[in-house]
Amino acid sequence: MVGKLIALAVVIGVAARLFVHRDSELARRFRLFIDVSLIAIAVLYGGRLIQLYWG
């Protein structure tokens, strides 16, 4: 259940990032926030997958 919610959040984040106009400061900050969030999710779940695989 939690995995599906996080996958949905990632899809929404990527879609939002693609549709935000690139010329404003707010858009730049929003894209930076989305990028950092996606990296954090990848690191957290990548670590979890490694634990499940090796554990």
All heavy atoms as atom14 arrays in JSON, in Angstrom:
{
  "sequence": "MVGKLIALAVVIGVAARLFVHRDSELARRFRLFIDVSLIAIAVLYGGRLIQLYWG",
  "atom14_mask": [
    [1, 1, 1, 1, 1, 1, 1, 1, 0, 0, 0, 0, 0, 0],
    [1, 1, 1, 1, 1, 1, 1, 0, 0, 0, 0, 0, 0, 0],
    [1, 1, 1, 1, 0, 0, 0, 0, 0, 0, 0, 0, 0, 0],
    [1, 1, 1, 1, 1, 1, 1, 1, 1, 0, 0, 0, 0, 0],
    [1, 1, 1, 1, 1, 1, 1, 1, 0, 0, 0, 0, 0, 0],
    [1, 1, 1, 1, 1, 1, 1, 1, 0, 0, 0, 0, 0, 0],
    [1, 1, 1, 1, 1, 0, 0, 0, 0, 0, 0, 0, 0, 0],
    [1, 1, 1, 1, 1, 1, 1, 1, 0, 0, 0, 0, 0, 0],
    [1, 1, 1, 1, 1, 0, 0, 0, 0, 0, 0, 0, 0, 0],
    [1, 1, 1, 1, 1, 1, 1, 0, 0, 0, 0, 0, 0, 0],
    [1, 1, 1, 1, 1, 1, 1, 0, 0, 0, 0, 0, 0, 0],
    [1, 1, 1, 1, 1, 1, 1, 1, 0, 0, 0, 0, 0, 0],
    [1, 1, 1, 1, 0, 0, 0, 0, 0, 0, 0, 0, 0, 0],
    [1, 1, 1, 1, 1, 1, 1, 0, 0, 0, 0, 0, 0, 0],
    [1, 1, 1, 1, 1, 0, 0, 0, 0, 0, 0, 0, 0, 0],
    [1, 1, 1, 1, 1, 0, 0, 0, 0, 0, 0, 0, 0, 0],
    [1, 1, 1, 1, 1, 1, 1, 1, 1, 1, 1, 0, 0, 0],
    [1, 1, 1, 1, 1, 1, 1, 1, 0, 0, 0, 0, 0, 0],
    [1, 1, 1, 1, 1, 1, 1, 1, 1, 1, 1, 0, 0, 0],
    [1, 1, 1, 1, 1, 1, 1, 0, 0, 0, 0, 0, 0, 0],
    [1, 1, 1, 1, 1, 1, 1, 1, 1, 1, 0, 0, 0, 0],
    [1, 1, 1, 1, 1, 1, 1, 1, 1, 1, 1, 0, 0, 0],
    [1, 1, 1, 1, 1, 1, 1, 1, 0, 0, 0, 0, 0, 0],
    [1, 1, 1, 1, 1, 1, 0, 0, 0, 0, 0, 0, 0, 0],
    [1, 1, 1, 1, 1, 1, 1, 1, 1, 0, 0, 0, 0, 0],
    [1, 1, 1, 1, 1, 1, 1, 1, 0, 0, 0, 0, 0, 0],
    [1, 1, 1, 1, 1, 0, 0, 0, 0, 0, 0, 0, 0, 0],
    [1, 1, 1, 1, 1, 1, 1, 1, 1, 1, 1, 0, 0, 0],
    [1, 1, 1, 1, 1, 1, 1, 1, 1, 1, 1, 0, 0, 0],
    [1, 1, 1, 1, 1, 1, 1, 1, 1, 1, 1, 0, 0, 0],
    [1, 1, 1, 1, 1, 1, 1, 1, 1, 1, 1, 0, 0, 0],
    [1, 1, 1, 1, 1, 1, 1, 1, 0, 0, 0, 0, 0, 0],
    [1, 1, 1, 1, 1, 1, 1, 1, 1, 1, 1, 0, 0, 0],
    [1, 1, 1, 1, 1, 1, 1, 1, 0, 0, 0, 0, 0, 0],
    [1, 1, 1, 1, 1, 1, 1, 1, 0, 0, 0, 0, 0, 0],
    [1, 1, 1, 1, 1, 1, 1, 0, 0, 0, 0, 0, 0, 0],
    [1, 1, 1, 1, 1, 1, 0, 0, 0, 0, 0, 0, 0, 0],
    [1, 1, 1, 1, 1, 1, 1, 1, 0, 0, 0, 0, 0, 0],
    [1, 1, 1, 1, 1, 1, 1, 1, 0, 0, 0, 0, 0, 0],
    [1, 1, 1, 1, 1, 0, 0, 0, 0, 0, 0, 0, 0, 0],
    [1, 1, 1, 1, 1, 1, 1, 1, 0, 0, 0, 0, 0, 0],
    [1, 1, 1, 1, 1, 0, 0, 0, 0, 0, 0, 0, 0, 0],
    [1, 1, 1, 1, 1, 1, 1, 0, 0, 0, 0, 0, 0, 0],
    [1, 1, 1, 1, 1, 1, 1, 1, 0, 0, 0, 0, 0, 0],
    [1, 1, 1, 1, 1, 1, 1, 1, 1, 1, 1, 1, 0, 0],
    [1, 1, 1, 1, 0, 0, 0, 0, 0, 0, 0, 0, 0, 0],
    [1, 1, 1, 1, 0, 0, 0, 0, 0, 0, 0, 0, 0, 0],
    [1, 1, 1, 1, 1, 1, 1, 1, 1, 1, 1, 0, 0, 0],
    [1, 1, 1, 1, 1, 1, 1, 1, 0, 0, 0, 0, 0, 0],
    [1, 1, 1, 1, 1, 1, 1, 1, 0, 0, 0, 0, 0, 0],
    [1, 1, 1, 1, 1, 1, 1, 1, 1, 0, 0, 0, 0, 0],
    [1, 1, 1, 1, 1, 1, 1, 1, 0, 0, 0, 0, 0, 0],
    [1, 1, 1, 1, 1, 1, 1, 1, 1, 1, 1, 1, 0, 0],
    [1, 1, 1, 1, 1, 1, 1, 1, 1, 1, 1, 1, 1, 1],
    [1, 1, 1, 1, 0, 0, 0, 0, 0, 0, 0, 0, 0, 0]
  ],
  "atom14_positions": [
    [[0.82, -1.2, 0.0], [0.0, 0.0, 0.0], [0.86, 1.26, 0.0], [0.62, 2.15, -0.79], [-0.91, -0.05, 1.24], [-1.76, 1.16, 1.42], [-3.04, 1.18, 0.18], [-3.87, 2.67, 0.62], [0.0, 0.0, 0.0], [0.0, 0.0, 0.0], [0.0, 0.0, 0.0], [0.0, 0.0, 0.0], [0.0, 0.0, 0.0], [0.0, 0.0, 0.0]],
    [[1.85, 1.28, 0.88], [2.73, 2.45, 0.96], [3.54, 2.59, -0.32], [3.74, 3.69, -0.83], [3.65, 2.35, 2.19], [4.65, 3.48, 2.2], [2.83, 2.35, 3.46], [0.0, 0.0, 0.0], [0.0, 0.0, 0.0], [0.0, 0.0, 0.0], [0.0, 0.0, 0.0], [0.0, 0.0, 0.0], [0.0, 0.0, 0.0], [0.0, 0.0, 0.0]],
    [[3.96, 1.47, -0.87], [4.73, 1.5, -2.12], [3.94, 2.11, -3.26], [4.47, 2.86, -4.08], [0.0, 0.0, 0.0], [0.0, 0.0, 0.0], [0.0, 0.0, 0.0], [0.0, 0.0, 0.0], [0.0, 0.0, 0.0], [0.0, 0.0, 0.0], [0.0, 0.0, 0.0], [0.0, 0.0, 0.0], [0.0, 0.0, 0.0], [0.0, 0.0, 0.0]],
    [[2.65, 1.78, -3.31], [1.8, 2.34, -4.37], [1.63, 3.84, -4.19], [1.63, 4.59, -5.18], [0.44, 1.66, -4.36], [0.48, 0.23, -4.84], [-0.88, -0.39, -4.85], [-0.82, -1.83, -5.31], [-2.13, -2.46, -5.32], [0.0, 0.0, 0.0], [0.0, 0.0, 0.0], [0.0, 0.0, 0.0], [0.0, 0.0, 0.0], [0.0, 0.0, 0.0]],
    [[1.51, 4.29, -2.96], [1.38, 5.73, -2.71], [2.65, 6.47, -3.09], [2.59, 7.56, -3.67], [1.03, 5.99, -1.24], [-0.36, 5.57, -0.79], [-0.51, 5.76, 0.71], [-1.4, 6.35, -1.54], [0.0, 0.0, 0.0], [0.0, 0.0, 0.0], [0.0, 0.0, 0.0], [0.0, 0.0, 0.0], [0.0, 0.0, 0.0], [0.0, 0.0, 0.0]],
    [[3.79, 5.89, -2.78], [5.05, 6.54, -3.13], [5.24, 6.53, -4.65], [5.7, 7.52, -5.22], [6.21, 5.88, -2.39], [6.08, 6.21, -0.91], [7.56, 6.33, -2.94], [7.13, 5.69, -0.02], [0.0, 0.0, 0.0], [0.0, 0.0, 0.0], [0.0, 0.0, 0.0], [0.0, 0.0, 0.0], [0.0, 0.0, 0.0], [0.0, 0.0, 0.0]],
    [[4.88, 5.44, -5.3], [4.97, 5.39, -6.76], [4.06, 6.45, -7.38], [4.45, 7.13, -8.33], [4.6, 4.01, -7.26], [0.0, 0.0, 0.0], [0.0, 0.0, 0.0], [0.0, 0.0, 0.0], [0.0, 0.0, 0.0], [0.0, 0.0, 0.0], [0.0, 0.0, 0.0], [0.0, 0.0, 0.0], [0.0, 0.0, 0.0], [0.0, 0.0, 0.0]],
    [[2.87, 6.62, -6.82], [1.95, 7.65, -7.31], [2.55, 9.05, -7.1], [2.47, 9.9, -7.99], [0.6, 7.54, -6.6], [-0.45, 8.57, -7.0], [-0.83, 8.38, -8.46], [-1.67, 8.43, -6.12], [0.0, 0.0, 0.0], [0.0, 0.0, 0.0], [0.0, 0.0, 0.0], [0.0, 0.0, 0.0], [0.0, 0.0, 0.0], [0.0, 0.0, 0.0]],
    [[3.17, 9.27, -5.95], [3.8, 10.56, -5.67], [4.93, 10.83, -6.66], [5.1, 11.97, -7.12], [4.32, 10.6, -4.24], [0.0, 0.0, 0.0], [0.0, 0.0, 0.0], [0.0, 0.0, 0.0], [0.0, 0.0, 0.0], [0.0, 0.0, 0.0], [0.0, 0.0, 0.0], [0.0, 0.0, 0.0], [0.0, 0.0, 0.0], [0.0, 0.0, 0.0]],
    [[5.7, 9.82, -6.99], [6.79, 9.99, -7.96], [6.24, 10.35, -9.33], [6.73, 11.27, -9.98], [7.65, 8.7, -8.02], [8.6, 8.75, -9.2], [8.43, 8.52, -6.73], [0.0, 0.0, 0.0], [0.0, 0.0, 0.0], [0.0, 0.0, 0.0], [0.0, 0.0, 0.0], [0.0, 0.0, 0.0], [0.0, 0.0, 0.0], [0.0, 0.0, 0.0]],
    [[5.2, 9.64, -9.76], [4.6, 9.92, -11.07], [4.04, 11.35, -11.11], [4.26, 12.09, -12.07], [3.5, 8.89, -11.4], [2.69, 9.3, -12.61], [4.13, 7.53, -11.62], [0.0, 0.0, 0.0], [0.0, 0.0, 0.0], [0.0, 0.0, 0.0], [0.0, 0.0, 0.0], [0.0, 0.0, 0.0], [0.0, 0.0, 0.0], [0.0, 0.0, 0.0]],
    [[3.34, 11.75, -10.06], [2.8, 13.11, -10.0], [3.92, 14.14, -9.99], [3.85, 15.16, -10.67], [1.87, 13.27, -8.78], [0.6, 12.46, -8.99], [1.53, 14.74, -8.54], [-0.29, 12.37, -7.77], [0.0, 0.0, 0.0], [0.0, 0.0, 0.0], [0.0, 0.0, 0.0], [0.0, 0.0, 0.0], [0.0, 0.0, 0.0], [0.0, 0.0, 0.0]],
    [[4.98, 13.87, -9.23], [6.11, 14.8, -9.17], [6.79, 14.97, -10.52], [7.1, 16.09, -10.93], [0.0, 0.0, 0.0], [0.0, 0.0, 0.0], [0.0, 0.0, 0.0], [0.0, 0.0, 0.0], [0.0, 0.0, 0.0], [0.0, 0.0, 0.0], [0.0, 0.0, 0.0], [0.0, 0.0, 0.0], [0.0, 0.0, 0.0], [0.0, 0.0, 0.0]],
    [[7.02, 13.87, -11.21], [7.65, 13.95, -12.53], [6.74, 14.68, -13.52], [7.2, 15.53, -14.29], [8.01, 12.54, -13.03], [8.45, 12.57, -14.49], [9.12, 11.94, -12.18], [0.0, 0.0, 0.0], [0.0, 0.0, 0.0], [0.0, 0.0, 0.0], [0.0, 0.0, 0.0], [0.0, 0.0, 0.0], [0.0, 0.0, 0.0], [0.0, 0.0, 0.0]],
    [[5.45, 14.36, -13.5], [4.52, 15.03, -14.41], [4.45, 16.52, -14.11], [4.45, 17.36, -15.02], [3.14, 14.4, -14.29], [0.0, 0.0, 0.0], [0.0, 0.0, 0.0], [0.0, 0.0, 0.0], [0.0, 0.0, 0.0], [0.0, 0.0, 0.0], [0.0, 0.0, 0.0], [0.0, 0.0, 0.0], [0.0, 0.0, 0.0], [0.0, 0.0, 0.0]],
    [[4.39, 16.88, -12.83], [4.34, 18.3, -12.46], [5.61, 19.02, -12.91], [5.56, 20.15, -13.39], [4.15, 18.44, -10.96], [0.0, 0.0, 0.0], [0.0, 0.0, 0.0], [0.0, 0.0, 0.0], [0.0, 0.0, 0.0], [0.0, 0.0, 0.0], [0.0, 0.0, 0.0], [0.0, 0.0, 0.0], [0.0, 0.0, 0.0], [0.0, 0.0, 0.0]],
    [[6.74, 18.35, -12.74], [8.01, 18.96, -13.15], [8.04, 19.23, -14.65], [8.56, 20.24, -15.1], [9.17, 18.06, -12.76], [10.5, 18.71, -12.97], [11.61, 17.73, -12.69], [12.91, 18.35, -12.71], [13.54, 18.74, -13.79], [12.98, 18.61, -14.96], [14.74, 19.3, -13.72], [0.0, 0.0, 0.0], [0.0, 0.0, 0.0], [0.0, 0.0, 0.0]],
    [[7.46, 18.35, -15.43], [7.47, 18.52, -16.88], [6.57, 19.66, -17.35], [6.84, 20.29, -18.36], [7.02, 17.22, -17.56], [7.99, 16.05, -17.44], [7.36, 14.8, -18.04], [9.31, 16.36, -18.12], [0.0, 0.0, 0.0], [0.0, 0.0, 0.0], [0.0, 0.0, 0.0], [0.0, 0.0, 0.0], [0.0, 0.0, 0.0], [0.0, 0.0, 0.0]],
    [[5.5, 19.95, -16.6], [4.54, 20.95, -17.04], [4.74, 22.34, -16.43], [4.02, 23.26, -16.78], [3.11, 20.47, -16.77], [2.72, 19.34, -17.68], [2.57, 18.06, -17.18], [2.52, 19.56, -19.03], [2.23, 17.01, -18.01], [2.17, 18.51, -19.87], [2.03, 17.24, -19.36], [0.0, 0.0, 0.0], [0.0, 0.0, 0.0], [0.0, 0.0, 0.0]],
    [[5.72, 22.5, -15.55], [5.97, 23.81, -14.95], [6.8, 24.64, -15.92], [7.75, 24.16, -16.51], [6.71, 23.64, -13.6], [7.18, 24.97, -13.07], [5.83, 22.95, -12.6], [0.0, 0.0, 0.0], [0.0, 0.0, 0.0], [0.0, 0.0, 0.0], [0.0, 0.0, 0.0], [0.0, 0.0, 0.0], [0.0, 0.0, 0.0], [0.0, 0.0, 0.0]],
    [[6.41, 25.91, -16.08], [7.16, 26.8, -16.96], [8.56, 27.0, -16.42], [8.78, 27.08, -15.21], [6.45, 28.16, -17.08], [5.14, 28.05, -17.74], [5.0, 27.8, -19.08], [3.87, 28.13, -17.25], [3.73, 27.76, -19.38], [3.01, 27.94, -18.29], [0.0, 0.0, 0.0], [0.0, 0.0, 0.0], [0.0, 0.0, 0.0], [0.0, 0.0, 0.0]],
    [[9.51, 27.11, -17.31], [10.91, 27.13, -16.91], [11.47, 28.52, -16.64], [12.59, 28.64, -16.19], [11.76, 26.49, -18.02], [11.41, 25.06, -18.24], [12.2, 24.5, -19.39], [11.78, 23.13, -19.64], [12.6, 22.11, -19.67], [13.88, 22.3, -19.52], [12.14, 20.91, -19.87], [0.0, 0.0, 0.0], [0.0, 0.0, 0.0], [0.0, 0.0, 0.0]],
    [[10.73, 29.57, -16.88], [11.32, 30.9, -16.86], [11.17, 31.64, -15.53], [11.74, 32.71, -15.37], [10.75, 31.76, -17.99], [9.23, 31.81, -17.95], [8.64, 31.04, -17.19], [8.67, 32.63, -18.69], [0.0, 0.0, 0.0], [0.0, 0.0, 0.0], [0.0, 0.0, 0.0], [0.0, 0.0, 0.0], [0.0, 0.0, 0.0], [0.0, 0.0, 0.0]],
    [[10.46, 31.09, -14.55], [10.27, 31.83, -13.31], [11.11, 31.25, -12.18], [11.52, 30.09, -12.21], [8.79, 31.81, -12.9], [8.42, 30.51, -12.5], [0.0, 0.0, 0.0], [0.0, 0.0, 0.0], [0.0, 0.0, 0.0], [0.0, 0.0, 0.0], [0.0, 0.0, 0.0], [0.0, 0.0, 0.0], [0.0, 0.0, 0.0], [0.0, 0.0, 0.0]],
    [[11.37, 32.08, -11.19], [12.15, 31.65, -10.02], [11.38, 30.6, -9.22], [11.96, 29.63, -8.73], [12.45, 32.86, -9.13], [13.25, 32.54, -7.9], [14.67, 32.09, -8.19], [15.18, 32.37, -9.28], [15.27, 31.43, -7.31], [0.0, 0.0, 0.0], [0.0, 0.0, 0.0], [0.0, 0.0, 0.0], [0.0, 0.0, 0.0], [0.0, 0.0, 0.0]],
    [[10.06, 30.78, -9.1], [9.24, 29.8, -8.4], [9.32, 28.43, -9.08], [9.43, 27.4, -8.42], [7.8, 30.28, -8.33], [6.82, 29.35, -7.62], [7.21, 29.17, -6.16], [5.41, 29.89, -7.74], [0.0, 0.0, 0.0], [0.0, 0.0, 0.0], [0.0, 0.0, 0.0], [0.0, 0.0, 0.0], [0.0, 0.0, 0.0], [0.0, 0.0, 0.0]],
    [[9.28, 28.43, -10.4], [9.36, 27.17, -11.15], [10.72, 26.51, -10.93], [10.8, 25.29, -10.77], [9.14, 27.43, -12.63], [0.0, 0.0, 0.0], [0.0, 0.0, 0.0], [0.0, 0.0, 0.0], [0.0, 0.0, 0.0], [0.0, 0.0, 0.0], [0.0, 0.0, 0.0], [0.0, 0.0, 0.0], [0.0, 0.0, 0.0], [0.0, 0.0, 0.0]],
    [[11.77, 27.3, -10.89], [13.11, 26.74, -10.67], [13.19, 26.09, -9.29], [13.7, 24.99, -9.13], [14.17, 27.83, -10.81], [15.58, 27.31, -10.76], [16.61, 28.42, -10.85], [16.65, 29.23, -9.64], [17.27, 28.85, -8.51], [17.88, 27.7, -8.44], [17.27, 29.65, -7.47], [0.0, 0.0, 0.0], [0.0, 0.0, 0.0], [0.0, 0.0, 0.0]],
    [[12.65, 26.78, -8.3], [12.68, 26.22, -6.94], [11.81, 24.98, -6.83], [12.14, 24.02, -6.15], [12.22, 27.27, -5.93], [13.23, 28.36, -5.75], [12.71, 29.41, -4.81], [13.6, 30.55, -4.79], [14.21, 30.98, -3.71], [14.03, 30.37, -2.57], [15.02, 32.01, -3.77], [0.0, 0.0, 0.0], [0.0, 0.0, 0.0], [0.0, 0.0, 0.0]],
    [[10.66, 25.0, -7.5], [9.77, 23.84, -7.49], [10.45, 22.63, -8.14], [10.4, 21.52, -7.61], [8.47, 24.17, -8.21], [7.52, 23.01, -8.29], [6.84, 22.59, -7.17], [7.33, 22.33, -9.48], [5.97, 21.51, -7.23], [6.46, 21.26, -9.55], [5.78, 20.85, -8.43], [0.0, 0.0, 0.0], [0.0, 0.0, 0.0], [0.0, 0.0, 0.0]],
    [[11.11, 22.85, -9.28], [11.81, 21.76, -9.95], [12.93, 21.22, -9.08], [13.17, 20.01, -9.02], [12.33, 22.2, -11.31], [11.25, 22.31, -12.36], [11.77, 22.41, -13.77], [12.99, 23.17, -13.92], [13.06, 24.48, -14.15], [11.96, 25.18, -14.25], [14.21, 25.07, -14.28], [0.0, 0.0, 0.0], [0.0, 0.0, 0.0], [0.0, 0.0, 0.0]],
    [[13.64, 22.11, -8.39], [14.7, 21.68, -7.48], [14.12, 20.83, -6.35], [14.68, 19.79, -6.01], [15.43, 22.91, -6.92], [16.59, 22.62, -5.98], [17.68, 21.86, -6.71], [17.11, 23.91, -5.4], [0.0, 0.0, 0.0], [0.0, 0.0, 0.0], [0.0, 0.0, 0.0], [0.0, 0.0, 0.0], [0.0, 0.0, 0.0], [0.0, 0.0, 0.0]],
    [[12.99, 21.26, -5.79], [12.34, 20.49, -4.74], [11.94, 19.1, -5.24], [12.16, 18.09, -4.55], [11.1, 21.25, -4.24], [10.22, 20.44, -3.33], [10.61, 20.17, -2.03], [9.02, 19.94, -3.8], [9.8, 19.41, -1.19], [8.21, 19.18, -2.98], [8.6, 18.92, -1.67], [0.0, 0.0, 0.0], [0.0, 0.0, 0.0], [0.0, 0.0, 0.0]],
    [[11.36, 19.03, -6.42], [10.95, 17.74, -6.99], [12.17, 16.86, -7.23], [12.17, 15.67, -6.9], [10.16, 17.94, -8.3], [8.84, 18.64, -8.02], [9.94, 16.62, -9.02], [7.88, 17.85, -7.17], [0.0, 0.0, 0.0], [0.0, 0.0, 0.0], [0.0, 0.0, 0.0], [0.0, 0.0, 0.0], [0.0, 0.0, 0.0], [0.0, 0.0, 0.0]],
    [[13.24, 17.42, -7.78], [14.45, 16.64, -8.03], [15.03, 16.08, -6.74], [15.39, 14.9, -6.68], [15.5, 17.49, -8.75], [15.11, 17.82, -10.17], [14.19, 17.17, -10.71], [15.72, 18.74, -10.75], [0.0, 0.0, 0.0], [0.0, 0.0, 0.0], [0.0, 0.0, 0.0], [0.0, 0.0, 0.0], [0.0, 0.0, 0.0], [0.0, 0.0, 0.0]],
    [[15.12, 16.9, -5.72], [15.66, 16.44, -4.43], [14.75, 15.37, -3.83], [15.22, 14.36, -3.3], [15.85, 17.63, -3.47], [16.17, 17.16, -2.06], [16.95, 18.55, -3.98], [0.0, 0.0, 0.0], [0.0, 0.0, 0.0], [0.0, 0.0, 0.0], [0.0, 0.0, 0.0], [0.0, 0.0, 0.0], [0.0, 0.0, 0.0], [0.0, 0.0, 0.0]],
    [[13.44, 15.56, -3.94], [12.5, 14.57, -3.42], [12.64, 13.24, -4.14], [12.64, 12.17, -3.51], [11.06, 15.07, -3.56], [10.89, 16.25, -2.83], [0.0, 0.0, 0.0], [0.0, 0.0, 0.0], [0.0, 0.0, 0.0], [0.0, 0.0, 0.0], [0.0, 0.0, 0.0], [0.0, 0.0, 0.0], [0.0, 0.0, 0.0], [0.0, 0.0, 0.0]],
    [[12.77, 13.28, -5.46], [12.91, 12.04, -6.22], [14.22, 11.33, -5.89], [14.26, 10.1, -5.78], [12.83, 12.33, -7.72], [11.47, 12.78, -8.24], [11.57, 13.17, -9.7], [10.43, 11.7, -8.03], [0.0, 0.0, 0.0], [0.0, 0.0, 0.0], [0.0, 0.0, 0.0], [0.0, 0.0, 0.0], [0.0, 0.0, 0.0], [0.0, 0.0, 0.0]],
    [[15.28, 12.09, -5.69], [16.56, 11.48, -5.31], [16.45, 10.84, -3.93], [16.93, 9.73, -3.7], [17.69, 12.52, -5.37], [17.97, 12.89, -6.82], [18.95, 12.0, -4.68], [18.88, 14.08, -6.99], [0.0, 0.0, 0.0], [0.0, 0.0, 0.0], [0.0, 0.0, 0.0], [0.0, 0.0, 0.0], [0.0, 0.0, 0.0], [0.0, 0.0, 0.0]],
    [[15.79, 11.53, -3.0], [15.62, 10.98, -1.66], [14.8, 9.69, -1.69], [15.16, 8.71, -1.02], [14.95, 12.01, -0.75], [0.0, 0.0, 0.0], [0.0, 0.0, 0.0], [0.0, 0.0, 0.0], [0.0, 0.0, 0.0], [0.0, 0.0, 0.0], [0.0, 0.0, 0.0], [0.0, 0.0, 0.0], [0.0, 0.0, 0.0], [0.0, 0.0, 0.0]],
    [[13.75, 9.67, -2.47], [12.93, 8.45, -2.59], [13.76, 7.33, -3.2], [13.7, 6.18, -2.75], [11.66, 8.73, -3.42], [10.71, 9.61, -2.62], [10.98, 7.43, -3.84], [9.53, 10.13, -3.42], [0.0, 0.0, 0.0], [0.0, 0.0, 0.0], [0.0, 0.0, 0.0], [0.0, 0.0, 0.0], [0.0, 0.0, 0.0], [0.0, 0.0, 0.0]],
    [[14.55, 7.64, -4.22], [15.38, 6.62, -4.85], [16.39, 6.05, -3.87], [16.61, 4.84, -3.82], [16.08, 7.2, -6.08], [0.0, 0.0, 0.0], [0.0, 0.0, 0.0], [0.0, 0.0, 0.0], [0.0, 0.0, 0.0], [0.0, 0.0, 0.0], [0.0, 0.0, 0.0], [0.0, 0.0, 0.0], [0.0, 0.0, 0.0], [0.0, 0.0, 0.0]],
    [[17.01, 6.91, -3.07], [18.0, 6.44, -2.11], [17.34, 5.59, -1.03], [17.82, 4.5, -0.69], [18.75, 7.65, -1.48], [19.56, 7.22, -0.28], [19.64, 8.3, -2.51], [0.0, 0.0, 0.0], [0.0, 0.0, 0.0], [0.0, 0.0, 0.0], [0.0, 0.0, 0.0], [0.0, 0.0, 0.0], [0.0, 0.0, 0.0], [0.0, 0.0, 0.0]],
    [[16.22, 6.06, -0.49], [15.54, 5.32, 0.57], [15.04, 3.96, 0.08], [15.26, 2.93, 0.73], [14.37, 6.13, 1.12], [14.74, 7.36, 1.94], [13.49, 8.15, 2.28], [15.48, 6.96, 3.2], [0.0, 0.0, 0.0], [0.0, 0.0, 0.0], [0.0, 0.0, 0.0], [0.0, 0.0, 0.0], [0.0, 0.0, 0.0], [0.0, 0.0, 0.0]],
    [[14.37, 3.96, -1.06], [13.83, 2.7, -1.55], [14.89, 1.84, -2.2], [14.77, 0.61, -2.2], [12.63, 2.94, -2.46], [11.4, 3.06, -1.62], [11.02, 4.28, -1.09], [10.66, 1.95, -1.28], [9.93, 4.39, -0.26], [9.56, 2.05, -0.46], [9.2, 3.27, 0.05], [8.13, 3.37, 0.88], [0.0, 0.0, 0.0], [0.0, 0.0, 0.0]],
    [[15.92, 2.43, -2.73], [17.05, 1.64, -3.23], [17.71, 0.89, -2.09], [18.03, -0.3, -2.2], [0.0, 0.0, 0.0], [0.0, 0.0, 0.0], [0.0, 0.0, 0.0], [0.0, 0.0, 0.0], [0.0, 0.0, 0.0], [0.0, 0.0, 0.0], [0.0, 0.0, 0.0], [0.0, 0.0, 0.0], [0.0, 0.0, 0.0], [0.0, 0.0, 0.0]],
    [[17.89, 1.57, -0.97], [18.45, 0.93, 0.22], [17.55, -0.18, 0.73], [18.02, -1.25, 1.12], [0.0, 0.0, 0.0], [0.0, 0.0, 0.0], [0.0, 0.0, 0.0], [0.0, 0.0, 0.0], [0.0, 0.0, 0.0], [0.0, 0.0, 0.0], [0.0, 0.0, 0.0], [0.0, 0.0, 0.0], [0.0, 0.0, 0.0], [0.0, 0.0, 0.0]],
    [[16.27, 0.06, 0.71], [15.3, -0.95, 1.16], [15.34, -2.17, 0.24], [15.3, -3.31, 0.7], [13.91, -0.34, 1.21], [12.84, -1.28, 1.63], [12.95, -1.6, 3.11], [11.85, -2.48, 3.48], [11.98, -3.54, 4.24], [13.14, -3.85, 4.75], [10.95, -4.29, 4.52], [0.0, 0.0, 0.0], [0.0, 0.0, 0.0], [0.0, 0.0, 0.0]],
    [[15.39, -1.95, -1.06], [15.45, -3.06, -2.0], [16.73, -3.87, -1.82], [16.72, -5.1, -1.9], [15.34, -2.55, -3.44], [13.97, -2.07, -3.85], [14.02, -1.45, -5.25], [12.97, -3.2, -3.82], [0.0, 0.0, 0.0], [0.0, 0.0, 0.0], [0.0, 0.0, 0.0], [0.0, 0.0, 0.0], [0.0, 0.0, 0.0], [0.0, 0.0, 0.0]],
    [[17.83, -3.19, -1.57], [19.1, -3.88, -1.33], [19.0, -4.73, -0.07], [19.44, -5.88, -0.04], [20.27, -2.88, -1.25], [20.53, -2.3, -2.64], [21.52, -3.55, -0.69], [21.5, -1.15, -2.65], [0.0, 0.0, 0.0], [0.0, 0.0, 0.0], [0.0, 0.0, 0.0], [0.0, 0.0, 0.0], [0.0, 0.0, 0.0], [0.0, 0.0, 0.0]],
    [[18.38, -4.18, 0.99], [18.2, -4.95, 2.22], [17.33, -6.18, 1.98], [17.62, -7.26, 2.49], [17.54, -4.09, 3.28], [18.45, -3.08, 3.92], [17.73, -2.23, 4.95], [16.5, -2.27, 5.05], [18.48, -1.47, 5.71], [0.0, 0.0, 0.0], [0.0, 0.0, 0.0], [0.0, 0.0, 0.0], [0.0, 0.0, 0.0], [0.0, 0.0, 0.0]],
    [[16.28, -6.03, 1.2], [15.41, -7.18, 0.92], [16.13, -8.22, 0.08], [15.96, -9.42, 0.26], [14.14, -6.72, 0.2], [13.14, -5.93, 1.03], [12.02, -5.4, 0.16], [12.58, -6.8, 2.14], [0.0, 0.0, 0.0], [0.0, 0.0, 0.0], [0.0, 0.0, 0.0], [0.0, 0.0, 0.0], [0.0, 0.0, 0.0], [0.0, 0.0, 0.0]],
    [[16.93, -7.76, -0.86], [17.65, -8.67, -1.75], [18.75, -9.44, -1.01], [18.89, -10.65, -1.16], [18.24, -7.89, -2.93], [18.94, -8.77, -3.93], [18.21, -9.56, -4.8], [20.33, -8.81, -4.0], [18.85, -10.37, -5.72], [20.97, -9.62, -4.92], [20.23, -10.39, -5.77], [20.87, -11.18, -6.67], [0.0, 0.0, 0.0], [0.0, 0.0, 0.0]],
    [[19.53, -8.74, -0.21], [20.66, -9.36, 0.48], [20.26, -9.96, 1.82], [21.0, -10.77, 2.37], [21.78, -8.37, 0.7], [22.41, -7.92, -0.58], [22.26, -6.71, -1.15], [23.25, -8.67, -1.46], [22.95, -6.64, -2.32], [23.57, -7.84, -2.53], [23.75, -9.97, -1.42], [24.39, -8.28, -3.57], [24.55, -10.39, -2.47], [24.86, -9.55, -3.52]],
    [[19.13, -9.52, 2.36], [18.76, -9.87, 3.73], [18.26, -11.25, 3.9], [18.3, -11.95, 4.82], [0.0, 0.0, 0.0], [0.0, 0.0, 0.0], [0.0, 0.0, 0.0], [0.0, 0.0, 0.0], [0.0, 0.0, 0.0], [0.0, 0.0, 0.0], [0.0, 0.0, 0.0], [0.0, 0.0, 0.0], [0.0, 0.0, 0.0], [0.0, 0.0, 0.0]]
  ]
}
